[in-house]
Amino acid sequence: MTESAPKRVLLTGATGTIGRAVLTQLIADGHTVVCYGRSRGPANDQVSWRIGSFADPKTTSERGIEGEQFDAVISCLASRTGTPSDAWAVDHRAQSALLKAAQQASVPQFILLSAICVQKPRLAFQHAKLAFENELMASGLNWTIVRPTAYFKSLSGQVARVKAGKPYLMFGDGRLTACKPISDRDLAAFIVRCLADTDKAHRILPIGGPGPALTPRDMGEHIAARLGRPLKFSTMPVAAMRLLAGTMGVVGTVIPPLRSKAALARIGLYYGTESMLVWDDENGRYDAGATPEFGADTLFEHFDQLLSGTAQPERGDHAVF
């Protein structure tokens, strides 16, 4: 890796959880940042905010780039719910408008925050993300696609639940899936390194936090142990969840307001039955050993901070429980 000279970066998604962490890292590394999106945060000598939509390349160019020169775009845009309409509007059309505006402005580098779950696409947001990934790879820009594993925020919702004496919720026996969670801070550091690390150019990069891979049962047992209690758990059979998601999908074709709820049920089923690790297509399995690790923050340390009150929970839109 080479050290990055200060660059001028256009950052999108800067008000989201990961986007905020990326902005903090960019500032710490001395880069100048223009944040473009629907809302603004605090400005300083290194950061300015521009408000606008991603309706089309012209709008993005006029209100975001404003005819100025940038060394790179970092996009942390992501749909909030993952439902089909939201996914195709944000994960594909908004990203596509941003890419076209960057091409027209001769921005040489584009770093995309994607997701590891696109390896086995079954959901609308996964197909939307893949469609844009393909556009980016064909763009002629110096591109990097970062596919992180699970986030701390989407795995922390049950800490308060168990602390309050309620059971820990699991699919099956809690060992159906595993992941190597990565913190916002570590993921942001990894993304910003892509600005200067030539080894990361023109690559799709899956990335997790420090191992080992953890199952939901591992997480529940850690919380219970820290509280000094036996683990009380409640399980949902996968077959029941499949039936619920399928039924809601059928009903949603007749009752439109239920369509989004059906989509959310399918998302919950996916995350409850698929690991967030590198997929070994040849052997048909997830491979924890092949899932790269980065950073020093661990999920269990984060759980301990939540339990002690030194950290506050922030739920993700795709949190399973």
Secondary structure, DSSP 8 states (H G I E B T S, - for coil): -------EEEEESTTSHHHHHHHHHHHHTT-EEEEEESS----BTTEEEEE---SSHHHHIIIIITT---SEEEE----SS--HHHHIIIIIIIHHHHHHHHHHTT--EEEEE--GGGGS--SHHHHHHHHHHHHHHTSSSEEEEEEE--BSGGG-HHHHHHHTT--EEEETTS-S--B--B-HHHHHHHHHHTTT-GGGTTEEEEEB-SSS-B-HHHHHHHHHHHHTS---EEEE-HHHHHHHHHHHHHHHTTSGGGHHHHHHHHHHHHHHHS-BSEEETTTTEEESTTS-B--S--HHHHHHHHHHTSS-----TT---
